[in-house]
């Protein structure tokens, strides 16, 4: 092909990309709020907004549009980045919810200048299309309404156990893994000591110091987890609101934007789910999940390690809850101030439990898969 033709094609592509990026996000959201935008009949469109996305709910489906935002841990500011992370979200979540994650679809500007979902035109954004799940079968709803069963706990444990056992171990040395955890503790301390979080700096520093001490003086336990191949690229955000009990059981919304954040000890992943069940008032359910998971995988990491991870993870969640207080709309919100404080209390409780358990727990090697 002549050089002039190639240059013309490149110029057209650049012009299309510029047009796509130029469409204001408010215009995209306004169009996606309209039921007529979607191919399937739907009397209304419900909209859920988060820090990183909008989710548009029709009668049968959910469409997720990523916001063009940049944080320390992610960058969605370009059209190409949003396309890539939509594809990653589809790929990664199909591991635990294949029937839910259906496709990625373009949002285009047609020849008439109208924004439409799919079809011919200049791509202005991308959305992840998912099957809509029943709200009353999400684990957080079921836990808070008292309809959960031990069979539900065993089903979750079985699904997660089978999933974790298919994952290859991440290539990381024990020293690197412990340094990674220590850096996470240090970051939580820096963030939670910010005056806008309105927490006791003394309590935060004491908590983080205890976490570092346990990590330092029980290094052999953490090293053993690395040698056993328990550090994997898992889900990364295993909360009850991401578990749907309607058959087939589905676990959704993994962390697609950071392999670092979804790389963790399988005991950490399970401990986090149990922690969130505890926060919702159902600690016994979380304990059944942990015990059933051990029966499936033959991995029983010990009470001390699980408490450590729960204390660590509660500190991370306190930091994330506190981030809302830096935003103007939430600055005076009692919800996020209370949520930050609640997570810090859970972190302290689990770190005290970890200290007691490490003092008495047998450190001999346990079952290796």
VMD Tcl script that draws the C-alpha trace (Angstrom):
set ca {
  {0.00 0.00 0.00}
  {1.42 3.44 -0.88}
  {2.81 5.51 1.99}
  {0.30 8.29 1.31}
  {-2.61 5.82 1.70}
  {-1.20 4.49 4.98}
  {-0.78 8.03 6.25}
  {-4.38 8.82 5.31}
  {-5.66 5.74 7.15}
  {-3.63 6.63 10.23}
  {-5.00 10.16 10.07}
  {-8.58 8.90 9.89}
  {-8.03 6.61 12.86}
  {-6.53 9.44 14.89}
  {-9.48 11.67 13.99}
  {-11.93 8.94 15.05}
  {-10.09 8.47 18.34}
  {-10.15 12.22 19.00}
  {-13.87 12.35 18.25}
  {-14.52 9.40 20.54}
  {-12.56 10.96 23.41}
  {-14.23 14.34 22.87}
  {-17.74 13.18 23.80}
  {-18.41 14.41 27.37}
  {-18.95 11.67 29.93}
  {-22.16 13.42 31.04}
  {-23.59 12.97 27.54}
  {-22.76 9.26 27.58}
  {-24.36 8.76 30.99}
  {-27.46 10.72 29.96}
  {-27.94 8.51 26.92}
  {-27.37 5.30 28.86}
  {-30.03 6.30 31.39}
  {-32.66 6.01 28.61}
  {-34.42 2.67 28.24}
  {-34.61 3.14 24.46}
  {-30.81 2.91 24.25}
  {-30.85 -0.83 24.93}
  {-31.80 -3.60 22.50}
  {-33.85 -5.53 25.07}
  {-37.23 -4.21 26.29}
  {-36.95 -2.60 29.72}
  {-39.47 -0.21 31.29}
  {-36.80 1.53 33.37}
  {-33.03 1.74 33.78}
  {-31.66 1.77 37.31}
  {-28.27 3.44 37.74}
  {-25.61 2.70 40.36}
  {-22.56 4.96 40.64}
  {-19.26 4.01 42.28}
  {-15.83 5.66 42.46}
  {-14.75 4.01 39.23}
  {-17.87 3.28 37.20}
  {-21.54 3.61 36.45}
  {-23.66 0.48 36.23}
  {-26.89 0.64 34.20}
  {-29.45 -2.03 35.08}
  {-32.11 -3.04 32.60}
  {-34.66 -5.76 33.31}
  {-32.29 -8.56 32.24}
  {-28.78 -7.13 32.03}
  {-26.22 -4.88 33.69}
  {-23.92 -2.64 31.66}
  {-20.81 -1.21 33.33}
  {-19.19 1.99 32.04}
  {-15.79 2.85 33.48}
  {-15.22 6.47 34.51}
  {-12.31 8.28 32.86}
  {-10.48 8.61 36.21}
  {-6.92 8.27 37.41}
  {-5.81 7.18 40.89}
  {-2.48 5.99 42.23}
  {-3.42 2.39 41.44}
  {-5.26 2.78 38.10}
  {-5.62 4.96 35.04}
  {-8.86 4.86 32.99}
  {-8.36 8.25 31.33}
  {-7.96 6.99 27.75}
  {-10.42 5.15 25.53}
  {-7.86 2.44 24.86}
  {-7.27 1.90 28.59}
  {-10.99 1.55 29.22}
  {-11.31 -0.94 26.37}
  {-8.39 -2.96 27.73}
  {-9.73 -3.09 31.28}
  {-13.22 -3.99 30.08}
  {-11.64 -6.97 28.30}
  {-9.66 -7.81 31.45}
  {-12.81 -7.63 33.56}
  {-14.51 -10.05 31.21}
  {-11.55 -12.45 31.13}
  {-10.87 -12.51 34.85}
  {-14.45 -12.66 36.09}
  {-15.32 -15.53 33.78}
  {-13.12 -17.63 36.03}
  {-15.78 -17.55 38.75}
  {-18.90 -16.31 36.91}
  {-18.77 -17.45 33.29}
  {-22.54 -17.32 32.84}
  {-22.71 -13.75 34.15}
  {-20.05 -11.97 32.09}
  {-21.32 -11.96 28.53}
  {-19.39 -9.51 26.35}
  {-17.90 -6.06 25.94}
  {-19.93 -3.72 23.76}
  {-18.98 -0.41 22.15}
  {-20.73 2.87 22.74}
  {-20.65 4.66 19.38}
  {-21.52 7.96 17.75}
  {-23.44 7.19 14.56}
  {-23.51 9.20 11.30}
  {-26.31 11.37 12.70}
  {-24.21 12.33 15.73}
  {-26.35 10.22 18.10}
  {-24.78 8.13 20.86}
  {-25.93 4.52 20.65}
  {-25.04 1.13 22.13}
  {-23.37 -0.99 19.45}
  {-23.79 -0.71 15.72}
  {-21.90 1.36 13.15}
  {-20.12 4.55 14.09}
  {-17.15 6.00 15.91}
  {-16.42 4.24 19.19}
  {-16.57 6.65 22.10}
  {-16.42 4.14 24.96}
  {-16.78 0.51 26.00}
  {-19.07 -1.28 28.43}
  {-19.03 -4.69 30.07}
  {-22.35 -6.49 29.53}
  {-23.45 -8.85 32.32}
  {-26.48 -10.90 33.18}
  {-28.40 -9.11 35.92}
  {-28.36 -11.03 39.20}
  {-31.26 -11.18 41.70}
  {-30.60 -8.72 44.54}
  {-32.30 -10.96 47.09}
  {-29.85 -13.80 46.40}
  {-26.68 -11.76 46.94}
  {-24.89 -12.97 50.05}
  {-24.91 -9.61 51.85}
  {-28.72 -9.40 51.50}
  {-29.22 -13.01 52.56}
  {-26.93 -12.61 55.59}
  {-28.71 -9.50 56.84}
  {-32.17 -10.99 56.32}
  {-31.41 -14.24 58.11}
  {-32.03 -16.65 55.22}
  {-28.54 -18.09 54.88}
  {-27.77 -21.79 55.45}
  {-24.73 -23.93 56.16}
  {-25.25 -25.48 52.73}
  {-24.70 -22.01 51.26}
  {-21.44 -21.73 53.17}
  {-20.26 -25.12 51.96}
  {-21.18 -24.29 48.35}
  {-19.12 -21.08 48.51}
  {-16.18 -22.91 50.09}
  {-16.32 -25.64 47.47}
  {-16.41 -23.17 44.59}
  {-13.54 -21.11 45.97}
  {-11.50 -24.17 46.85}
  {-11.82 -25.60 43.34}
  {-10.93 -22.20 41.89}
  {-7.85 -21.68 44.06}
  {-6.54 -25.15 43.35}
  {-6.52 -24.41 39.61}
  {-4.37 -21.30 40.02}
  {-0.61 -21.41 39.55}
  {1.53 -20.09 42.37}
  {2.81 -16.56 41.82}
  {6.56 -16.34 41.36}
  {7.65 -14.48 44.48}
  {10.30 -15.08 47.15}
  {9.36 -15.28 50.84}
  {11.32 -12.09 51.53}
  {9.51 -10.27 48.72}
  {6.13 -11.44 50.00}
  {6.82 -10.27 53.54}
  {8.14 -6.94 52.23}
  {4.94 -6.59 50.21}
  {2.80 -7.09 53.32}
  {4.96 -4.68 55.32}
  {4.57 -2.01 52.65}
  {0.80 -2.47 52.81}
  {0.88 -1.97 56.59}
  {3.02 1.15 56.21}
  {0.64 2.60 53.63}
  {-2.37 2.03 55.89}
  {-0.57 3.77 58.73}
  {0.29 6.81 56.61}
  {-3.24 7.13 55.28}
  {-5.13 6.49 58.50}
  {-3.05 9.07 60.40}
  {-4.35 11.79 58.05}
  {-6.41 14.18 60.24}
  {-9.31 14.06 57.74}
  {-9.90 10.44 58.79}
  {-10.60 11.67 62.36}
  {-9.13 8.55 63.98}
  {-6.84 8.19 66.98}
  {-3.29 8.44 65.64}
  {-2.01 6.60 68.70}
  {-4.35 3.65 68.10}
  {-3.47 3.51 64.41}
  {0.27 3.52 65.12}
  {-0.12 0.88 67.83}
  {-2.14 -1.37 65.51}
  {0.34 -1.11 62.64}
  {3.30 -1.63 64.96}
  {1.68 -4.84 66.23}
  {1.14 -6.04 62.66}
  {4.77 -5.41 61.77}
  {5.96 -7.22 64.90}
  {3.86 -10.30 64.18}
  {5.10 -10.36 60.60}
  {8.72 -10.06 61.74}
  {8.66 -12.60 64.57}
  {6.61 -15.22 62.75}
  {8.31 -15.00 59.38}
  {8.57 -18.78 59.07}
  {4.78 -19.09 58.83}
  {4.54 -16.59 55.98}
  {7.56 -18.13 54.26}
  {5.93 -21.53 54.46}
  {2.84 -20.22 52.68}
  {5.04 -19.07 49.80}
  {6.86 -22.41 49.62}
  {3.53 -24.26 49.62}
  {2.38 -22.27 46.57}
  {-0.46 -20.52 48.40}
  {0.24 -17.07 46.96}
  {-1.94 -16.80 43.84}
  {-3.63 -14.30 41.56}
  {-7.09 -14.67 43.04}
  {-10.25 -12.60 43.18}
  {-8.85 -9.77 45.30}
  {-12.12 -8.28 46.60}
  {-14.09 -11.19 48.02}
  {-16.98 -9.48 49.79}
  {-20.52 -10.82 50.42}
  {-22.01 -8.33 47.94}
  {-19.95 -10.05 45.23}
  {-21.36 -13.53 45.89}
  {-24.65 -14.61 44.31}
  {-26.24 -17.75 45.73}
  {-28.76 -18.20 42.91}
  {-27.76 -21.26 40.88}
  {-25.29 -21.45 39.39}
  {-23.37 -19.85 42.26}
  {-21.44 -16.85 40.92}
  {-18.65 -14.73 42.41}
  {-18.36 -11.44 40.57}
  {-16.46 -8.15 40.41}
  {-12.85 -9.20 40.96}
  {-10.11 -6.57 40.85}
  {-9.42 -6.33 37.14}
  {-7.28 -3.21 37.23}
  {-4.33 -4.46 39.31}
  {-2.63 -7.86 39.36}
  {-0.78 -6.65 42.47}
  {-4.00 -6.13 44.44}
  {-5.50 -9.48 43.43}
  {-2.29 -11.38 44.26}
  {-2.59 -12.73 47.79}
  {-2.51 -15.75 50.07}
  {-5.58 -17.95 49.66}
  {-5.95 -17.79 53.46}
  {-6.05 -14.00 53.17}
  {-8.81 -14.20 50.54}
  {-10.95 -16.54 52.66}
  {-10.22 -14.62 55.85}
  {-11.41 -11.42 54.20}
  {-14.74 -12.98 53.25}
  {-15.15 -14.24 56.83}
  {-14.27 -10.77 58.14}
  {-16.96 -9.16 55.99}
  {-19.51 -11.73 57.16}
  {-18.56 -10.84 60.73}
  {-19.02 -7.13 60.00}
  {-22.53 -7.90 58.76}
  {-23.33 -9.73 61.99}
  {-22.78 -13.32 60.80}
  {-19.39 -14.47 62.16}
  {-20.57 -18.09 62.40}
  {-21.26 -18.22 58.68}
  {-17.74 -17.04 57.90}
  {-16.33 -19.68 60.20}
  {-18.29 -22.43 58.43}
  {-16.87 -21.20 55.10}
  {-13.32 -21.36 56.49}
  {-13.79 -24.86 57.89}
  {-15.47 -26.19 54.74}
  {-12.73 -24.66 52.58}
  {-10.14 -26.56 54.61}
  {-12.04 -29.80 54.05}
  {-12.09 -29.19 50.27}
  {-8.49 -28.06 49.81}
  {-6.77 -29.79 52.79}
  {-5.27 -26.36 53.48}
  {-5.60 -25.45 57.15}
  {-3.35 -22.43 57.67}
  {-4.05 -22.05 61.38}
  {-6.08 -19.64 63.46}
  {-3.19 -17.24 64.08}
  {-2.46 -16.62 60.41}
  {-6.13 -16.14 59.53}
  {-6.55 -13.60 62.35}
  {-3.44 -11.77 61.16}
  {-4.81 -11.51 57.63}
  {-8.20 -10.40 58.92}
  {-6.60 -7.67 61.01}
  {-4.47 -6.60 58.06}
  {-7.42 -6.63 55.65}
  {-9.62 -4.68 58.10}
  {-6.92 -2.00 58.19}
  {-6.94 -1.83 54.39}
  {-10.73 -1.54 54.35}
  {-10.56 1.23 56.98}
  {-8.21 3.12 54.68}
  {-10.53 2.69 51.68}
  {-13.60 3.73 53.69}
  {-11.72 6.79 54.93}
  {-10.89 7.89 51.39}
  {-14.52 8.95 51.04}
  {-13.92 11.62 53.69}
  {-11.55 13.40 51.31}
  {-14.36 13.92 48.82}
  {-16.50 17.01 49.17}
  {-19.82 15.16 48.97}
  {-18.85 12.75 51.77}
  {-16.70 15.02 53.95}
  {-19.30 15.29 56.71}
  {-20.78 11.83 56.15}
  {-21.36 9.91 59.40}
  {-21.61 6.72 57.32}
  {-18.00 6.73 56.14}
  {-16.60 8.05 59.40}
  {-18.43 5.25 61.21}
  {-17.37 2.65 58.65}
  {-13.71 3.66 59.03}
  {-13.96 3.39 62.79}
  {-15.77 0.03 62.56}
  {-13.03 -1.48 60.41}
  {-10.33 -0.18 62.76}
  {-12.09 -1.81 65.70}
  {-12.23 -5.10 63.80}
  {-8.54 -4.76 62.91}
  {-7.64 -4.32 66.58}
  {-9.79 -7.27 67.67}
  {-8.25 -9.61 65.13}
  {-4.70 -8.47 65.83}
  {-5.18 -9.15 69.55}
  {-6.56 -12.58 68.65}
  {-3.59 -13.18 66.34}
  {-1.10 -12.25 69.07}
  {-2.68 -14.72 71.49}
  {-2.88 -17.46 68.84}
  {0.71 -17.04 67.64}
  {1.89 -17.45 71.23}
  {0.29 -20.88 71.56}
  {0.06 -22.25 68.02}
  {2.20 -25.17 66.88}
  {4.48 -23.93 64.10}
  {5.25 -27.32 62.57}
  {4.45 -27.66 58.84}
  {0.85 -28.42 57.98}
  {-0.75 -30.12 55.00}
  {0.73 -29.13 51.65}
  {-1.29 -29.54 48.47}
}
mol new
graphics top color blue
foreach p $ca { graphics top sphere $p radius 0.5 }
foreach p [lrange $ca 0 end-1] q [lrange $ca 1 end] { graphics top cylinder $p $q radius 0.2 }
display resetview
